[in-house]
Amino acid sequence: MTTPSFAAVEFVVRTIAQTAVDNEKAFGELDSVVGDGDFGFSLARGFEIVLADWESYDRSDIGTFLQKIAVVITGRIGGTSGPIWGTAFLRAAAIAKGHDTVSGSDVVRMLRSAIEGIKARGNAELGDKTLLDALAPMADAVEAALARGDDTNAIIAAAAVSARSAADATVSMQARRGRAAYTGERSIGSPDPGAVAVAVILERLAEGWGSRSATT
């Protein structure tokens, strides 16, 4: 039997995967505004495999489990999204390697490491209109909520609010990375699909956290 902490990690990963699948059309439509429109399709196809092979992943520890997910994502999500999302999972896995439980501070470290990995892999920074512009403020919100002594439900709710606000703020940004960057000022006026995906995932997590099964 996995620890409660391990079960929570499984719930988070499964929610990410299911949200990507459920929002294939919506994410694709967002990407088609100034991109090539394949973001939703690519994300959904990769995470479909994560869900289909769910029971087969090595669960000897949290880091190993996340590493196996990272390998699938990197290899099966097309375009630039595979390496970017795969790197995020791989960096988080390195922090959790050998652990069957993670603390709030571990989660912050995992998020920070994922962010730095995305920066390096995508040669991107905050303000470039990418998923980083939602992911980094969300990590800040988690850290601040932990410092306040908030419970887990409140922490995830705060993270969701922060991610949504940050994703909405990308509307006024000009894209400097990805295919959208080629459109120049035409990229202003629509949100970044990756940032929106982060927000939608956090909202789904906040919605389901309190009622999740301990064995999910």
HUQUI-V585865 format. One record per helix or strand of 2 or more residues. SS is the DSSP state (2 for helix, 1 for strand). FROM is the first residue (numbers start at 1). LEN is the number of residues. If there is no record, write none. Layout:
BEGIN
ss->(SS,SS)
from->(FROM,FROM)
len->(LEN,LEN)
END
This chain:
BEGIN
ss->(2,2,2,2,2,2,2,2,2,2,2)
from->(4,24,39,54,62,79,104,132,152,179,193)
len->(19,9,14,3,15,18,19,17,21,9,16)
END
